């Protein structure tokens, strides 16, 4: 196994007002009551903390997202399906992160991360950054509202002339999540983490690997897109389960039954996509075992982690469905 210690920077679009993820990140349920995850160390959760000060009158992450949108001076109305927040997970290989924490350098690592986030996305756009210490590896959950100020350039159809619109503050996850920028984020984040013994994932390839690298890059991009969609579906399913449980508590069984049926259908689709991802992963491993070994410490672990999370979400969904069924009888 490689002894290389990697920096991990994972970006993902939020869903709606992202309140479901706020509950997870802040370790609070919909009523604001704190809880501890099953896989968390209860003795360490008191070390979890919010690292960004909220504006006056704002008490949590969800409100901070909306406050930034309301005060940004946007000229256009925010669409119902627009992405309002970008979730960013920042951490590193477990062994090195524990060395950083146990060596008294965790605060310096946090400061370097906050500096990178503010320099990269803008101070005002960074609305939350929570340190989690209760799970296996110390990590940060940062939240960025994707407000940009540059001119908007679009292309109606492939091959047609580009046109520009007036500049000004815009809510645009597409700009923030553009493929070229994602590549830049990985490079600049790795540079910021170098003093802590963490480095970028896929580096050091010679010319003879270039042809294969181009192929693998496309495959990894496909996997990352599938993982992002899979995670979004998982989070929506989680929000749906919470909604069903709240309706049941209010006695609205008809609505709960319909939503439960819809969720079952969504879960089936999730499982189908999960199997497809597993099939593609196995196919790539079989055809390119030697090169996959060089990627395993980076993207491969992320793929496998997403699969485990999907399987856990599916299992938890079935368990909660069983609880609802017992309560209805």
Order of alpha helices (4+ residues) and beta strands (2+ residues): beta-alpha-beta-alpha-beta-alpha-alpha-beta-beta-beta-beta-beta-beta-alpha-alpha-alpha-alpha-alpha-alpha
